[in-house]
């Protein structure tokens, strides 16, 4: 039986370590909750009976009450998350219902591989949002992107542009590629390497980005106190006004948020100025910081002050203290 990520029905099968690896750890597309395994088993057991057990339970689907609506949502793994999903309702304004499912899978890891046991039939539709890709799907996606490196996510989904119209589409590989955001993310992984979170790949990617966008990174310090500040020419122009506006929207305002980055201690610092043409506040300087100490703020505002000075210099204005009075 070839592993397709949709185990259904009651069956058992022994998988070798090579087969488990090829199937990406026997990943599944159903919305599953993982349970803690027993404390007695051993991954290195010579027998299946002495192996380490783990359990997965299907969470079913969330579906619209409207029979004409085809919306199918993947439930979150926590009860409060599911409740929040139901309270938001469907995009068609109808109510959402949670169709529960208690199909379970038991995995026993032992020295010879994994014993997989599935119990029950899924009496519901498959969730529309697929999280995982098989190795073959990843390979086919890579082949298309590598052959057409300049084609963006939307055209990859619609089909590679050609003389006779759209050609091969990544959406034919997996339903996961029906989402432009997912296609864009997987495309960037291939472009910059799978290690996008740090290490050598981050340094190389950062150096390449700075080279391709000269002048955009206006401050970079990677140390115990790390601050990276960016600013475009348009952003810089907002830091210096030629006149005083009538409304109380002169000067600059500063803010910082913890919710932008995955690491809770990291901040996105923003110094904004009001743009009359756009009738809104627009960032003048954006900074990544790995903390909120006085030193972190000092490096951010150094970038702000340097931006004001550069803008004044470009306008042939004298750099004097009054130019910095509006930063608060």
VOBA-1610 file (N, C-alpha, C; in pm, whole numbers, padded with zeros to 5 digits, always signed):
BEGIN
Unk+00085-00119+00000Unk+00000+00000+00000Unk+00088+00125+00000Unk+00073+00212-00098Unk+00150+00335-00103Unk+00089+00437-00008Unk+00175+00503+00071Unk+00128+00598+00171Unk+00088+00729+00103Unk-00042+00766+00114Unk-00090+00888+00050Unk-00129+00996+00150Unk-00112+00969+00279Unk-00144+01068+00381Unk-00289+01070+00423Unk-00372+00981+00366Unk-00514+00975+00401Unk-00551+00835+00452Unk-00491+00787+00558Unk-00527+00653+00608Unk-00672+00649+00651Unk-00745+00545+00607Unk-00888+00535+00636Unk-00924+00388+00651Unk-01024+00361+00735Unk-01063+00222+00759Unk-00978+00159+00867Unk-01009+00036+00898Unk-00937-00037+01002Unk-00834-00130+00938Unk-00707-00107+00971Unk-00600-00190+00915Unk-00473-00174+00999Unk-00380-00265+00978Unk-00249-00258+01042Unk-00142-00280+00936Unk-00027-00217+00958Unk+00084-00240+00866Unk+00216-00209+00935Unk+00317-00291+00904Unk+00453-00267+00952Unk+00531-00190+00846Unk+00594-00080+00889Unk+00676+00001+00800Unk+00822-00008+00843Unk+00910-00022+00748Unk+01053-00017+00779Unk+01093+00129+00802Unk+01212+00149+00859Unk+01259+00286+00881Unk+01271+00362+00749Unk+01314+00293+00646Unk+01328+00357+00515Unk+01191+00401+00463Unk+01090+00318+00481Unk+00955+00353+00434Unk+00898+00469+00515Unk+00927+00471+00645Unk+00880+00581+00730Unk+00944+00712+00687Unk+01073+00707+00658Unk+01144+00827+00614Unk+01090+00876+00480Unk+01064+00782+00389Unk+01011+00818+00258Unk+00873+00881+00269Unk+00796+00840+00371Unk+00660+00892+00392Unk+00660+01009+00489Unk+00777+01072+00508Unk+00789+01191+00594Unk+00736+01165+00735Unk+00776+01049+00792Unk+00732+01017+00927Unk+00587+00973+00936Unk+00533+00920+00826Unk+00391+00878+00819Unk+00298+00996+00850Unk+00330+01111+00792Unk+00246+01228+00812Unk+00109+01208+00747Unk+00007+01270+00806Unk-00129+01256+00755Unk-00188+01393+00726Unk-00288+01395+00636Unk-00354+01519+00600Unk-00481+01544+00682Unk-00533+01441+00748Unk-00647+01463+00837Unk-00604+01557+00949Unk-00700+01630+01007Unk-00671+01714+01123Unk-00664+01623+01245Unk-00545+01606+01300Unk-00525+01508+01407Unk-00472+01576+01534Unk-00514+01522+01648Unk-00456+01563+01776Unk-00363+01452+01823Unk-00241+01490+01857Unk-00144+01392+01904Unk-00153+01379+02055Unk-00149+01254+02101Unk-00153+01227+02243Unk-00015+01178+02289Unk+00012+01198+02415Unk+00138+01150+02470Unk+00145+00998+02468Unk+00262+00946+02442Unk+00280+00800+02439Unk+00298+00742+02578Unk+00304+00610+02583Unk+00324+00546+02712Unk+00468+00565+02760Unk+00489+00545+02889Unk+00622+00566+02946Unk+00704+00438+02952Unk+00643+00327+02918Unk+00712+00198+02932Unk+00786+00156+02806Unk+00738+00198+02692Unk+00796+00151+02567Unk+00936+00204+02540Unk+01001+00142+02441Unk+01138+00177+02407Unk+01154+00177+02256Unk+01203+00289+02200Unk+01226+00297+02056Unk+01324+00191+02007Unk+01411+00143+02095Unk+01514+00047+02056Unk+01476-00097+02089Unk+01348-00117+02123Unk+01301-00252+02155Unk+01321-00345+02035Unk+01360-00469+02063Unk+01379-00568+01956Unk+01248-00626+01907Unk+01140-00598+01981Unk+01008-00649+01942Unk+00908-00534+01933Unk+00803-00555+01853Unk+00698-00455+01841Unk+00628-00435+01975Unk+00608-00543+02048Unk+00535-00538+02174Unk+00603-00447+02276Unk+00734-00437+02270Unk+00807-00354+02365Unk+00836-00214+02314Unk+00780-00178+02196Unk+00808-00049+02135Unk+00738+00067+02204Unk+00770+00186+02159Unk+00715+00309+02215Unk+00588+00347+02140Unk+00476+00358+02213Unk+00347+00386+02150Unk+00314+00535+02151Unk+00247+00579+02047Unk+00189+00714+02041Unk+00054+00704+01973Unk-00031+00802+01997Unk-00169+00795+01947Unk-00207+00926+01880Unk-00286+00914+01772Unk-00343+01029+01704Unk-00494+01011+01696Unk-00569+01118+01719Unk-00715+01113+01708Unk-00761+01220+01610Unk-00849+01179+01518Unk-00899+01274+01418Unk-00993+01375+01483Unk-00978+01501+01444Unk-01062+01609+01496Unk-01181+01639+01407Unk-01196+01565+01297Unk-01308+01588+01207Unk-01288+01711+01120Unk-01400+01780+01092Unk-01394+01901+01011Unk-01493+02003+01066Unk-01476+02127+01024Unk-01574+02233+01050Unk-01636+02269+00916Unk-01770+02263+00912Unk-01840+02280+00785Unk-01955+02377+00800Unk-01987+02445+00691Unk-02094+02544+00691Unk-02231+02476+00694Unk-02325+02543+00763Unk-02463+02492+00770Unk-02537+02511+00638Unk-02491+02603+00558Unk-02557+02632+00431Unk-02527+02519+00332Unk-02629+02445+00285Unk-02605+02332+00195Unk-02544+02373+00061Unk-02560+02501+00024Unk-02504+02548-00102Unk-02360+02596-00088Unk-02312+02599+00036Unk-02175+02645+00061Unk-02083+02524+00074Unk-01969+02529+00010Unk-01876+02416+00008Unk-01757+02437+00101Unk-01767+02533+00191Unk-01656+02562+00281Unk-01631+02444+00377Unk-01506+02398+00382Unk-01464+02294+00477Unk-01337+02344+00544Unk-01338+02355+00676Unk-01229+02415+00751Unk-01160+02310+00837Unk-01028+02317+00844Unk-00950+02229+00931Unk-00961+02279+01076Unk-01009+02194+01168Unk-01019+02238+01308Unk-00881+02259+01369Unk-00874+02354+01460Unk-00753+02372+01537Unk-00742+02258+01640Unk-00626+02244+01701Unk-00603+02128+01788Unk-00653+02147+01930Unk-00682+02272+01970Unk-00728+02297+02107Unk-00878+02328+02107Unk-00952+02285+02212Unk-01096+02312+02219Unk-01130+02460+02210Unk-01051+02546+02277Unk-01082+02689+02272Unk-01058+02745+02132Unk-00960+02688+02060Unk-00936+02731+01923Unk-01052+02695+01832Unk-01106+02573+01849Unk-01222+02529+01771Unk-01342+02617+01801Unk-01362+02650+01928Unk-01475+02735+01967Unk-01464+02872+01901Unk-01344+02926+01896Unk-01324+03056+01830Unk-01355+03047+01681Unk-01316+02935+01619Unk-01346+02917+01477Unk-01496+02915+01453Unk-01570+02846+01538Unk-01715+02835+01522Unk-01784+02970+01544Unk-01735+03048+01639Unk-01798+03176+01670Unk-01780+03277+01558Unk-01671+03263+01481Unk-01649+03359+01372Unk-01750+03341+01259Unk-01805+03222+01245Unk-01903+03198+01140Unk-01839+03184+01004Unk-01923+03151+00906Unk-01875+03128+00770Unk-01869+03260+00692Unk-01790+03262+00587Unk-01780+03382+00503Unk-01910+03411+00430Unk-01997+03311+00420Unk-02127+03332+00354Unk-02233+03380+00453Unk-02192+03405+00578Unk-02278+03456+00686Unk-02359+03348+00755Unk-02347+03223+00714Unk-02417+03114+00781Unk-02333+03066+00901Unk-02393+02977+00979Unk-02323+02925+01098Unk-02231+02808+01059Unk-02131+02786+01141Unk-02039+02674+01120Unk-02067+02565+01223Unk-02050+02440+01182Unk-02070+02326+01271Unk-01945+02242+01274Unk-01917+02187+01391Unk-01803+02098+01406Unk-01850+01954+01395Unk-01808+01883+01291Unk-01839+01742+01275Unk-01724+01662+01335Unk-01749+01607+01453Unk-01643+01537+01525Unk-01616+01399+01465Unk-01497+01351+01488Unk-01457+01219+01438Unk-01359+01159+01538Unk-01378+01036+01573Unk-01292+00973+01673Unk-01209+00859+01614Unk-01184+00865+01485Unk-01092+00767+01425Unk-00954+00785+01488Unk-00895+00675+01530Unk-00765+00682+01597Unk-00660+00603+01521Unk-00536+00647+01538Unk-00421+00577+01482Unk-00321+00552+01594Unk-00270+00431+01600Unk-00170+00395+01700Unk-00039+00367+01627Unk+00067+00434+01667Unk+00199+00412+01610Unk+00290+00351+01716Unk+00356+00242+01683Unk+00450+00178+01775Unk+00588+00182+01709Unk+00677+00259+01768Unk+00814+00270+01717Unk+00902+00166+01786Unk+00972+00087+01707Unk+01062-00014+01761Unk+01187-00019+01672Unk+01281-00104+01706Unk+01409-00105+01635Unk+01395-00142+01488Unk+01289-00214+01452Unk+01271-00256+01314Unk+01192-00158+01229Unk+01134-00055+01290Unk+01055+00041+01214Unk+00936+00092+01293Unk+00818+00096+01229Unk+00696+00145+01293Unk+00579+00055+01257Unk+00502+00017+01358Unk+00376-00052+01334Unk+00265+00052+01338Unk+00191+00063+01229Unk+00083+00161+01220Unk-00050+00089+01222Unk-00138+00127+01316Unk-00272+00068+01326Unk-00376+00178+01316Unk-00468+00163+01225Unk-00576+00260+01209Unk-00707+00196+01250Unk-00791+00272+01322Unk-00916+00216+01376Unk-01031+00311+01345Unk-01119+00270+01253Unk-01238+00348+01223Unk-01237+00408+01084Unk-01358+00450+01041Unk-01378+00507+00908Unk-01413+00655+00923Unk-01349+00739+00844Unk-01380+00883+00848Unk-01512+00908+00775Unk-01614+00947+00851Unk-01746+00971+00793Unk-01766+01119+00765Unk-01664+01184+00712Unk-01672+01327+00682Unk-01579+01356+00564Unk-01597+01474+00508Unk-01513+01514+00396Unk-01370+01541+00441Unk-01281+01544+00346Unk-01143+01577+00376Unk-01130+01728+00398Unk-01047+01771+00495Unk-01026+01915+00513Unk-00961+01976+00391Unk-01003+02097+00358Unk-00955+02160+00235Unk-00809+02203+00246Unk-00769+02246+00365Unk-00634+02298+00383Unk-00538+02184+00416Unk-00445+02157+00327Unk-00348+02050+00346Unk-00217+02109+00397Unk-00162+02049+00502Unk-00041+02103+00563Unk+00086+02042+00506Unk+00083+01914+00472Unk+00206+01842+00441Unk+00220+01810+00292Unk+00345+01800+00250Unk+00378+01760+00114Unk+00459+01630+00119Unk+00433+01542+00024Unk+00514+01422+00014Unk+00647+01457-00054Unk+00741+01366-00048Unk+00869+01390-00114Unk+00852+01406-00264Unk+00764+01326-00322Unk+00742+01336-00466Unk+00680+01469-00502Unk+00584+01515-00421Unk+00520+01645-00447Unk+00622+01758-00433Unk+00707+01750-00331Unk+00811+01852-00313Unk+00908+01852-00430Unk+00943+01731-00479Unk+01035+01720-00592Unk+00976+01781-00718Unk+00848+01751-00746Unk+00783+01804-00866Unk+00770+01956-00859Unk+00738+02007-00740Unk+00729+02152-00722Unk+00865+02217-00747Unk+00969+02156-00695Unk+01104+02210-00713Unk+01142+02214-00860Unk+01106+02109-00934Unk+01139+02104-01077Unk+01074+02219-01153Unk+00947+02249-01122Unk+00878+02357-01191Unk+00938+02492-01155Unk+00960+02516-01025Unk+01013+02645-00981Unk+01155+02666-01033Unk+01236+02560-01031Unk+01374+02571-01079Unk+01378+02602-01228Unk+01286+02542-01302Unk+01281+02565-01447Unk+01227+02703-01482Unk+01151+02764-01389Unk+01090+02896-01415Unk+01113+02986-01293Unk+01236+03026-01266Unk+01269+03099-01143Unk+01207+03238-01132Unk+01167+03299-01243Unk+01111+03435-01238Unk+00959+03436-01231Unk+00896+03320-01238Unk+00749+03313-01234Unk+00701+03322-01089Unk+00608+03413-01062Unk+00558+03435-00927Unk+00453+03334-00885Unk+00411+03338-00756Unk+00316+03241-00701Unk+00185+03229-00779Unk+00124+03342-00816Unk-00006+03337-00884Unk+00004+03268-01020Unk+00109+03299-01096Unk+00125+03235-01226Unk+00164+03088-01212Unk+00231+03054-01104Unk+00261+02913-01078Unk+00133+02834-01056Unk+00034+02899-00994Unk-00095+02833-00969Unk-00179+02829-01096Unk-00189+02942-01164Unk-00270+02949-01286Unk-00211+02860-01396Unk-00079+02858-01403Unk-00010+02782-01507Unk+00101+02865-01566Unk+00214+02801-01593Unk+00329+02874-01646Unk+00292+02941-01778Unk+00310+03075-01790Unk+00273+03145-01914Unk+00353+03092-02034Unk+00283+03072-02143Unk+00347+03023-02265Unk+00282+03081-02389Unk+00336+03049-02503Unk+00283+03101-02629Unk+00139+03059-02650Unk+00107+02936-02612Unk-00028+02883-02633Unk-00116+02895-02509Unk-00079+02987-02418Unk-00157+03005-02297Unk-00091+02941-02176Unk-00161+02938-02062Unk-00104+02882-01940Unk-00067+02735-01958Unk+00049+02698-01903Unk+00095+02560-01912Unk+00082+02488-01779Unk+00185+02418-01738Unk+00183+02335-01618Unk+00156+02420-01494Unk+00072+02368-01405Unk+00035+02438-01283Unk+00079+02358-01161Unk+00130+02427-01059Unk+00168+02357-00937Unk+00045+02307-00862Unk-00072+02365-00892Unk-00196+02319-00827Unk-00230+02176-00866Unk-00175+02128-00979Unk-00199+01990-01021Unk-00119+01892-00936Unk-00019+01941-00864Unk+00066+01855-00782Unk-00004+01821-00651Unk-00059+01923-00585Unk-00125+01905-00455Unk-00220+02020-00431Unk-00329+01992-00358Unk-00424+02098-00322Unk-00359+02202-00232Unk-00247+02166-00167Unk-00176+02263-00084Unk-00129+02382-00165Unk-00110+02362-00294Unk-00061+02469-00382Unk-00173+02550-00445Unk-00294+02537-00393Unk-00403+02624-00435Unk-00396+02757-00361Unk-00315+02762-00256Unk-00300+02880-00173Unk-00175+02957-00218Unk-00194+03082-00261Unk-00082+03161-00312Unk+00023+03187-00205Unk-00022+03206-00079Unk+00072+03227+00029Unk+00162+03107+00052Unk+00102+02988+00045Unk+00180+02865+00063Unk+00279+02847-00053Unk+00234+02875-00175Unk+00323+02864-00291Unk+00440+02961-00277Unk+00410+03084-00234Unk+00516+03182-00216Unk+00616+03140-00111Unk+00567+03082-00001Unk+00657+03038+00106Unk+00747+02925+00059Unk+00689+02825-00009Unk+00769+02712-00057Unk+00867+02758-00164Unk+00828+02854-00244Unk+00917+02908-00347Unk+01037+02978-00284Unk+01013+03054-00178Unk+01123+03122-00109Unk+01218+03023-00043Unk+01163+02913+00008Unk+01249+02810+00066Unk+01348+02758-00037Unk+01299+02736-00158Unk+01387+02687-00264Unk+01488+02793-00305Unk+01444+02919-00307Unk+01531+03027-00352Unk+01643+03054-00253Unk+01610+03052-00124Unk+01708+03089-00022Unk+01761+02971+00057Unk+01711+02851+00029Unk+01754+02735+00106Unk+01654+02705+00215Unk+01649+02581+00260Unk+01550+02540+00359Unk+01577+02598+00496Unk+01703+02635+00527Unk+01734+02692+00657Unk+01717+02842+00651Unk+01592+02888+00666Unk+01564+03031+00658Unk+01561+03094+00796Unk+01590+03018+00899Unk+01576+03072+01033Unk+01705+03122+01093Unk+01822+03102+01034Unk+01944+03153+01096Unk+02065+03085+01038Unk+02179+03101+01108Unk+02302+03036+01065Unk+02360+03099+00940Unk+02442+03019+00870Unk+02510+03069+00751Unk+02413+03120+00646Unk+02297+03051+00631Unk+02202+03091+00527Unk+02147+03230+00554Unk+02126+03264+00682Unk+02074+03398+00713Unk+02176+03505+00677Unk+02302+03482+00715Unk+02406+03580+00685Unk+02419+03599+00535Unk+02419+03488+00460Unk+02431+03497+00314Unk+02311+03568+00254Unk+02190+03534+00302Unk+02069+03597+00249Unk+02065+03746+00283Unk+02109+03780+00404Unk+02110+03920+00446Unk+02208+04002+00362Unk+02326+03944+00336Unk+02426+04012+00254Unk+02375+04032+00111Unk+02310+03927+00057Unk+02255+03938-00079Unk+02145+04042-00086Unk+02057+04044+00015Unk+01948+04142+00019Unk+02003+04284+00024Unk+02104+04307+00108Unk+02163+04440+00120Unk+02226+04484-00011Unk+02289+04390-00080Unk+02353+04421-00208Unk+02249+04454-00314Unk+02139+04377-00316Unk+02036+04397-00418Unk+01951+04521-00391Unk+01952+04570-00266Unk+01872+04688-00229Unk+01962+04789-00159Unk+02057+04848-00232Unk+02153+04940-00169Unk+02084+05058-00103Unk+02128+05086+00021Unk+02073+05200+00094Unk+01950+05170+00174Unk+01887+05054+00154Unk+01763+05022+00227Unk+01794+04987+00373Unk+01898+04908+00396Unk+01940+04877+00533Unk+02028+04992+00579Unk+01978+05073+00671Unk+02052+05193+00714Unk+02125+05171+00845Unk+02104+05058+00909Unk+02176+05027+01033Unk+02166+04880+01062Unk+02279+04816+01092Unk+02276+04673+01124Unk+02380+04642+01229Unk+02336+04586+01337Unk+02425+04545+01446Unk+02377+04410+01495Unk+02461+04307+01484Unk+02426+04172+01529Unk+02522+04134+01640Unk+02472+04140+01761Unk+02555+04117+01880Unk+02460+04078+01992Unk+02506+04093+02115Unk+02417+04070+02229Unk+02297+04162+02218Unk+02323+04286+02177Unk+02217+04381+02142Unk+02214+04387+01989Unk+02109+04328+01929Unk+02099+04323+01783Unk+01987+04415+01735Unk+02020+04502+01641Unk+01923+04595+01584Unk+01950+04609+01434Unk+01848+04589+01353Unk+01859+04607+01208Unk+01751+04706+01167Unk+01792+04819+01109Unk+01699+04925+01071Unk+01693+04940+00920Unk+01574+04960+00867Unk+01556+04976+00722Unk+01473+05100+00692Unk+01499+05155+00572Unk+01429+05278+00534Unk+01445+05299+00383Unk+01335+05325+00315Unk+01341+05360+00173Unk+01355+05511+00160Unk+01380+05558+00039Unk+01393+05702+00016Unk+01261+05773+00047Unk+01150+05710+00011Unk+01019+05771+00041Unk+00997+05780+00191Unk+01031+05674+00263Unk+01017+05675+00408Unk+01102+05787+00468Unk+01225+05801+00419Unk+01315+05903+00470Unk+01259+06044+00445Unk+01195+06064+00331Unk+01143+06197+00297Unk+01034+06242+00394Unk+00966+06145+00457Unk+00857+06179+00549Unk+00908+06236+00682Unk+01036+06214+00712Unk+01090+06256+00841Unk+01117+06406+00848Unk+01105+06473+00736Unk+01136+06616+00732Unk+01028+06688+00652Unk+00952+06773+00720Unk+00845+06848+00654Unk+00892+06988+00619Unk+00841+07040+00508Unk+00873+07177+00466Unk+00783+07280+00533Unk+00676+07234+00600Unk+00580+07327+00657Unk+00511+07260+00775Unk+00443+07340+00856Unk+00369+07290+00971Unk+00224+07266+00931Unk+00173+07146+00959Unk+00035+07113+00926Unk-00059+07173+01030Unk-00181+07205+00988Unk-00278+07269+01078Unk-00325+07176+01188Unk-00343+07049+01157Unk-00394+06953+01255Unk-00281+06904+01345Unk-00317+06840+01459Unk-00213+06791+01553Unk-00149+06661+01502Unk-00090+06668+01385Unk-00030+06548+01324Unk+00113+06577+01278Unk+00177+06676+01344Unk+00314+06708+01309Unk+00411+06621+01389Unk+00534+06618+01348Unk+00633+06539+01419Unk+00622+06392+01388Unk+00677+06310+01476Unk+00680+06165+01458Unk+00629+06095+01583Unk+00574+05976+01565Unk+00531+05893+01678Unk+00605+05761+01671Unk+00627+05701+01787Unk+00704+05577+01796Unk+00623+05469+01864Unk+00641+05347+01817Unk+00568+05234+01875Unk+00652+05109+01855Unk+00618+05004+01927Unk+00687+04875+01914Unk+00589+04764+01944Unk+00602+04652+01874Unk+00512+04539+01895Unk+00589+04410+01913Unk+00540+04324+02004Unk+00599+04192+02025Unk+00538+04087+01932Unk+00425+04119+01871Unk+00348+04016+01800Unk+00395+03992+01656Unk+00493+04069+01608Unk+00534+04056+01468Unk+00624+03936+01448Unk+00715+03910+01544Unk+00812+03802+01530Unk+00769+03679+01606Unk+00822+03565+01569Unk+00791+03440+01638Unk+00846+03439+01780Unk+00968+03492+01799Unk+01029+03499+01931Unk+00966+03613+02009Unk+00910+03581+02125Unk+00833+03678+02202Unk+00915+03799+02245Unk+01044+03782+02273Unk+01126+03892+02321Unk+01168+03989+02211Unk+01150+03950+02085Unk+01189+04036+01974Unk+01082+04143+01950Unk+01126+04257+01900Unk+01033+04367+01875Unk+01046+04420+01734Unk+00936+04471+01682Unk+00937+04552+01560Unk+00915+04695+01606Unk+01019+04778+01596Unk+01009+04919+01635Unk+00975+05002+01513Unk+00887+05098+01531Unk+00841+05181+01420Unk+00841+05327+01461Unk+00904+05410+01381Unk+00890+05555+01394Unk+00815+05603+01271Unk+00698+05662+01293Unk+00609+05699+01182Unk+00591+05850+01173Unk+00560+05895+01053Unk+00528+06035+01028Unk+00402+06042+00944Unk+00328+06151+00960Unk+00202+06165+00886Unk+00229+06208+00743Unk+00163+06140+00649Unk+00178+06173+00507Unk+00048+06237+00458Unk+00045+06368+00432Unk-00078+06435+00388Unk-00133+06378+00257Unk-00044+06338+00166Unk-00089+06286+00037Unk-00167+06155+00054Unk-00125+06073+00150Unk-00193+05945+00173Unk-00297+05954+00285Unk-00296+06066+00356Unk-00390+06088+00468Unk-00380+05978+00574Unk-00257+05940+00607Unk-00236+05838+00710Unk-00093+05846+00761Unk-00068+05778+00873Unk+00067+05769+00928Unk+00142+05659+00854Unk+00266+05688+00818Unk+00348+05597+00739Unk+00482+05575+00810Unk+00532+05452+00816Unk+00662+05428+00880Unk+00774+05507+00814Unk+00855+05571+00898Unk+00973+05640+00849Unk+01098+05557+00868Unk+01099+05477+00976Unk+01208+05382+01003Unk+01147+05259+01068Unk+01187+05141+01022Unk+01147+05014+01081Unk+01273+04945+01133Unk+01265+04892+01256Unk+01380+04824+01313Unk+01341+04691+01375Unk+01422+04590+01347Unk+01416+04465+01423Unk+01507+04481+01543Unk+01459+04443+01662Unk+01544+04443+01780Unk+01521+04312+01855Unk+01626+04261+01918Unk+01611+04138+01995Unk+01587+04165+02142Unk+01537+04284+02173Unk+01504+04320+02310Unk+01452+04462+02316Unk+01428+04510+02439Unk+01372+04645+02457Unk+01452+04723+02560Unk+01583+04705+02561Unk+01667+04778+02654Unk+01693+04920+02603Unk+01757+05001+02686Unk+01791+05137+02646Unk+01885+05135+02525Unk+01975+05036+02521Unk+02067+05027+02407Unk+01994+04998+02277Unk+01891+04909+02284Unk+01813+04879+02164Unk+01746+05005+02110Unk+01684+05083+02200Unk+01618+05205+02157Unk+01719+05307+02106Unk+01838+05308+02167Unk+01940+05405+02124Unk+01981+05379+01980Unk+01999+05254+01941Unk+02039+05223+01804Unk+01927+05253+01705Unk+01803+05227+01748Unk+01690+05259+01660Unk+01682+05410+01633Unk+01692+05489+01740Unk+01678+05633+01722Unk+01803+05695+01658Unk+01916+05629+01671Unk+02032+05673+01595Unk+02003+05664+01446Unk+01938+05555+01404Unk+01900+05540+01263Unk+01800+05647+01223Unk+01706+05680+01313Unk+01609+05786+01284Unk+01680+05921+01265Unk+01768+05955+01357Unk+01838+06083+01348Unk+01928+06091+01225Unk+01995+05979+01193Unk+02079+05978+01074Unk+01995+05994+00948Unk+01874+05935+00948Unk+01784+05951+00834Unk+01742+06095+00816Unk+01712+06164+00928Unk+01675+06306+00921Unk+01792+06388+00866Unk+01912+06358+00915Unk+02029+06432+00869Unk+02055+06410+00720Unk+02041+06286+00674Unk+02062+06257+00531Unk+01959+06329+00445Unk+01833+06331+00492Unk+01729+06398+00415Unk+01755+06549+00408Unk+01799+06607+00520Unk+01831+06749+00521Unk+01946+06779+00426Unk+02046+06691+00428Unk+02161+06710+00340Unk+02120+06702+00193Unk+02029+06607+00162Unk+01984+06593+00022Unk+01906+06714-00025Unk+01844+06788+00070Unk+01767+06908+00035Unk+01851+07036+00050Unk+01978+07017+00079Unk+02069+07130+00096Unk+02027+07218+00214Unk+01977+07152+00321Unk+01937+07223+00442Unk+02044+07208+00549Unk+02054+07307+00633Unk+02149+07300+00743Unk+02100+07201+00848Unk+02188+07113+00893Unk+02153+07017+00996Unk+02169+07084+01132Unk+02057+07107+01199Unk+02060+07173+01329Unk+01962+07106+01424Unk+01971+07140+01551Unk+01895+07071+01655Unk+01744+07074+01631Unk+01694+07184+01573Unk+01549+07198+01556Unk+01490+07088+01467Unk+01571+07029+01380Unk+01521+06924+01290Unk+01480+06797+01366Unk+01538+06776+01486Unk+01513+06655+01561Unk+01412+06673+01672Unk+01354+06791+01681Unk+01264+06820+01793Unk+01132+06747+01784Unk+01094+06703+01665Unk+00963+06639+01649Unk+00959+06490+01679Unk+01073+06431+01720Unk+01077+06288+01752Unk+01032+06271+01896Unk+00923+06194+01916Unk+00872+06177+02053Unk+00818+06037+02073
//
